[in-house]
Amino acid sequence: MSSLAPILIFAATYLVLAVGRLPFFRVDRTGAAIIGAALMLASGTLTAQEAYNAINYDTIMLLFGMMIVVANLRLSGFFTVISEWVVEHAHRPILLLVGIVLVAGVFSAFFVNDTMCLVLTPLVLEIATSLRRRPVPYLLAVAMASNIGSVATITGNPQNMMIGSFSRIPYRTFAASLAPVAAAGLLLTVAVLALLYRDEFRASNELRAPHRAVRVNRVLLWKSVAVTLAMIVFFFAGWPVPEVALIAGALLLITRRVKPEKVYREIDWSLLVLFVGLFIVIAGLEKTAVAAGLFDAAARFHLERTAPMSAFAALLSNLVSNVPAMLVFKGFVPRLPDAAHAWLTLAMSSTLAGNLTILGSVANLIVVERARREVRITFWEYARAGVPLTVLSLAAGVWILG
């Protein structure tokens, strides 16, 4: 087997991940991961058994379980109830901004940032329109706060889930280290947006939101909330995170009121397949001399230190997206002197880097795409807030993690 083949397969796969699609073909990021994984087998780089062994089933199980839990919370009307409560109690534009940042940030810490953007974007757009406010800063708050809030825990975003599975850092230890980073980032989000959109938040007129009846499935709502709270308690108690998430999801599927097809439609199947493909592609790369070369580069640039690791991870995350970027580090982080600290730094920097531009995170694209029929958020409009927020939040994260 030539060592050149897996390197070329890896490079081609990551090029499509960076661009978003294969030029002249209808191949998206998930398709690229599947093709890359298949080529690793076809080239003889990996056997079928090695490909099976490369898949981190803990990550797949955790993400799948969390998707089921969030689907039930969403179908019950839970997130709509919370959003309406915030609107009714936010009597000034700046208070509405703070409320949206807190809701997006806190819930993203536990329920995956991409999902929260899917849920909150149409709600926030409707709220801003009904109150005759400019929607853009509030929509930016959803995207940016969701990214930053997801830093706090293992279940906040897909890359953190992978890091949790690879590193075996306990849930409460992870949260104790990175929740302060998330809190600082959320404060910076409010400050940056309030400064950039001064005219919107300088207004002192009181917001009068009409009370709207919210449709909820009360039985499903209370059941979902109870199971979710129990799940989070078990997370912090030290139980295996993937198993707890899957059991929680399974309990919520036991119902006489909700058709299972409604839950299945809420699950991002393509994301799960993307992960499987990337695991196999990276396993193929690890059989070459590139893995050793990456460790040599890490030593040369002192990636064991917080600031260099943060800068390198942030740059790579914006080139190929944060999940593929994180997998590049998988082979050499365990060989660093303080692997646990390096994993935490990687989780922090790869996530916060997602706020740099629209393309930095899937969460950003979700907000922009879901709002585009009524509001156009350009690349530069986003970057005007995203660049300073990313620089400031990364600096705060480096300082907090030391």
PEUR-V839978 format. One record per pair of residues at least 24 apart in sequence whose C-alpha atoms are under 6 Angstrom apart, sorted by the first residue. I is the first residue (numbers start at 1). J is the second residue. D is the distance in Angstrom with one decimal. If there is no record, write none. Layout:
i:I j:J d:D
i:I j:J d:D
//
This chain:
i:3 j:288 d:5.7
i:6 j:284 d:5.9
i:6 j:285 d:5.7
i:9 j:36 d:6.0
i:17 j:320 d:5.6
i:18 j:319 d:5.7
i:18 j:320 d:4.1
i:30 j:274 d:4.6
i:33 j:274 d:5.8
i:33 j:277 d:4.6
i:33 j:278 d:5.6
i:34 j:277 d:5.0
i:36 j:281 d:6.0
i:37 j:277 d:5.2
i:37 j:280 d:5.4
i:37 j:281 d:5.1
i:45 j:284 d:6.0
i:51 j:280 d:5.5
i:54 j:279 d:5.8
i:54 j:280 d:5.6
i:54 j:283 d:6.0
i:55 j:276 d:5.9
i:55 j:279 d:5.4
i:58 j:242 d:5.7
i:59 j:161 d:5.9
i:59 j:162 d:5.5
i:61 j:242 d:5.7
i:62 j:242 d:4.1
i:62 j:245 d:5.7
i:65 j:245 d:4.8
i:65 j:246 d:4.1
i:65 j:249 d:5.0
i:66 j:245 d:5.8
i:67 j:267 d:5.7
i:68 j:249 d:5.1
i:69 j:249 d:5.1
i:71 j:263 d:5.8
i:71 j:266 d:5.7
i:73 j:224 d:5.8
i:76 j:216 d:5.5
i:76 j:217 d:4.9
i:76 j:220 d:5.4
i:76 j:221 d:4.8
i:77 j:216 d:4.8
i:91 j:206 d:5.3
i:91 j:207 d:4.8
i:92 j:206 d:5.4
i:92 j:207 d:5.6
i:93 j:201 d:5.5
i:94 j:201 d:5.4
i:101 j:141 d:5.8
i:101 j:145 d:5.4
i:104 j:142 d:5.8
i:104 j:145 d:5.7
i:104 j:146 d:5.1
i:105 j:145 d:4.8
i:105 j:146 d:4.9
i:105 j:149 d:3.9
i:106 j:149 d:5.8
i:108 j:146 d:5.4
i:108 j:149 d:5.6
i:108 j:150 d:5.0
i:108 j:156 d:5.6
i:109 j:149 d:5.1
i:109 j:150 d:4.2
i:109 j:152 d:5.5
i:109 j:153 d:5.7
i:109 j:156 d:4.3
i:110 j:155 d:5.3
i:110 j:156 d:5.2
i:112 j:156 d:4.5
i:112 j:157 d:4.7
i:113 j:146 d:5.1
i:113 j:150 d:5.9
i:113 j:157 d:5.8
i:114 j:363 d:4.7
i:121 j:367 d:5.8
i:143 j:363 d:6.0
i:143 j:364 d:5.2
i:144 j:355 d:5.9
i:148 j:182 d:5.5
i:148 j:352 d:5.9
i:149 j:182 d:5.2
i:151 j:182 d:5.8
i:151 j:348 d:5.9
i:152 j:178 d:4.9
i:152 j:179 d:4.2
i:152 j:182 d:5.6
i:159 j:323 d:5.1
i:160 j:347 d:5.8
i:171 j:236 d:5.9
i:172 j:236 d:5.1
i:181 j:397 d:5.3
i:185 j:393 d:5.2
i:295 j:332 d:5.5
i:307 j:398 d:6.0
i:310 j:349 d:5.0
i:313 j:350 d:5.6
i:314 j:349 d:5.6
i:314 j:350 d:5.3
i:314 j:353 d:4.9
i:317 j:350 d:5.8
i:318 j:360 d:5.0
i:322 j:350 d:5.5
i:355 j:386 d:5.2
i:355 j:390 d:5.8
i:356 j:386 d:4.6
i:356 j:387 d:4.8
i:356 j:390 d:5.5
i:357 j:383 d:5.1
i:357 j:386 d:5.9
//
